[in-house]
Every structure is written in C-alpha cells, then in structure tokens.
C-alpha cells in the first residue's frame, strides 16, 4: 500500500467514525425528545402505555395486524374470554 493510499484509508476511517458518532448523538437527542413527549402525555392525563401501544400498532403492516387480531380473537373465543373483544 502506498503512503498516499494509507493516508486516504485513515481519512476514510476517521470520517466513518465521526459520522457514526454524530448519528449516535442524533439518536440520543431523538430518544430524549420522545421521552419528553411521553412526559407531556402523562402530564396531560393520558395513559402512556396505551399511547406506546398505539404507536407500535401504527408501525405494523395493516394486513399482518388484521391477521394477528383475527388469530387473537379466535384464541380468546376458544378460552371463553371473548368479553375482552
């Protein structure tokens, strides 16, 4: 490897590391912002567990969610727990 190629590799590695570090900082900032929103949710009298569940459900594929819900309903019905539906 030539000296120039080695220098370029070092610069690339440094740039990659700095990008990852910057993204990690952004990820932490986003997590802090999300935490603040949930504190606001709680402060306004809403149930944070329910809201987290709604957020998780919205991330899921609609068809897979419908399929999962149908299976859950079948199982609850089989156990006589259809009152949960």
Secondary structure, DSSP 8 states (H G I E B T S, - for coil): --HHHHHHHHHHHHHHHHHHHHHHHHHHHHHHHHHHHHHHHHHTT--HHHHHHHHHHHHS-HHHHHHHHHHHHHHHHHTT-GGG-
